[in-house]
């Protein structure tokens, strides 16, 4: 998964945003399991950007709820 810009996140509908959040969180959990097992080598730099992308999407979701 590549980095997601805020512009792209703002263009997503609420349903698409929910799906994207769920898929990103499941990918993050898989990466965390691999990290705990010690088998995460090539993708070790993906965890932090993925966490930040999830935070951006959750922020946008909150903005949509408040509006």
N, C-alpha and C positions, 0 to 999 in steps of 0.2 A: 504494500500500500504506500502510495506517495503522499507527500504533504498536501494538505488541503488549504487553499487560501480562504480568507474571510469572505471575499467576493463570491466565491463558489458556494460557500455555506449559506450566504444570504439569498442566493438564487434557488435554494432547495425548498420544496414545500414541507409542511409539518410532517407528513407521513414519510416522505423520503428522508427527512432529517432523523426521524425515529429509527428507521431501518439502518441508516448509516451509523448511528450511535451504537446500536446493538451489534452490528458486525464489527465495528472497531473495538468495542469492549471485549467481544469474544476473541478477537485476534490478540488483544493485549493480554488476556488471561492465558492464551496459549504461549505467548512469548515469555510470560512470567514463569510458567511451568518449566519451559526449556531453560530459562535462566537459573531456576532453582536446581534443576538436574545437572546443570553444567554443560549442556549440549548446545548452548547458544553461542556460536562463534561469529559467523558472517553477519548475522542480523543483530548484533549487540547494540548497534547505534540506532535501532528502530524504536526502542522502548520510549525514550524521552520525547521524541517528536510525536509519537502516537498519543501519548498522554496529553500533550498540549493540544493536539487536534481534537481530541475528545472534549477537552475543557472548552475549546472554542465552540464546538457544536452544542454543548450543554448551555453555554452562555447565550447562544442564539435561541435555543429552545425556551429559555427563561424570558428573553426579550419578547418572543412571540406570545407567550402566555400572558405577560403583563399588558400587552397592547390590545 
